[in-house]
Amino acid sequence: MRLIILEDAGVVADWAARFVLQRITQFAPGPGRHFVLGLPTGGTPLGMYRRLIDFYKEGRLSFKYVTTFNMDEYVGLPRDHPESYHYYMWNEFFKHVDIDPGNAHVLDGNAADLVGECRRFEELIAAAGGVHLFIGGIGPDGHIAFNEPGSSLVSRTRVKTLAYDTLEANKRFFGNDISKVPRQALTVGVGTVMDAKEVMILITGVHKSLALAKAVEEGVNHMWTVSAFQQHAQALFVCDEDATLELRVKTVKYFKALSEEHQKMIDGVPVDEQRVLH
Ligand code: F6R
């Protein structure tokens, strides 16, 4: 596992977008050879999406041969509801780039058969050849997607009834009215994300610092589901300084000492040359 500690949320967004650019470019997608990307919603990845849109507009990146799978979606929320993840993905990202909407998969929380929809999603991922890079965000309680504390660490895509804490946390998006927050969601499982070849988790803000410490410094524990990624062969945690506040000084120093190596990961050129490119 690599922990990449960057100055602030803006630098995290830029780094994450560069990493996606680097991975897609290196893969050289084309007809019959799609790069498969797993994507989150939420506040954290917004800056990354904006940078990816910039790269597309600058002609540095195309999504024509990219297939995406989103982590989750509420049950029973109309697609055009401003809080639906369909709405978010379309407005914040898909409509700004050249992705074929048929290749951008978001779970259908209005499907008549929700269990069947979850099965179909897993089958689509398998038919796409698996996910090359799954990008995720986490909650202050260490959840990834809607895999809340206590979720199975080998879980697959499924229907989840949301915990009261999650309803409380999300009511701000629904006019502070908890009764308007959907009670259920469809979500990929921890196991679904673990199957990706590479996983990049973005963590910013002091309110995520305890979750980061649990994920990195303590053992694998289903009460902090993101900790499962300690056992992933290619997992990156990309965080800002604020998110490190609960880490030991020793941990921070160890990973910061590797920062030049981490910098090379985003385009394979030495740090100085990369600055010139800015
Ligand atoms: C998003 C998702 C969640 C969020 C997490 C953090 O699809 O599944 O795990 O990544 O709740 O949300 P933000 O980024 O809004 O703090």
Residues whose N, C-alpha, C, O or C-beta is under 5 A from the ligand:
A	BS01	F6R	P40 T41 G42 G43 T44 P45 M71 D72 G136 G137 I138 G139 H143 I144 A145 F146
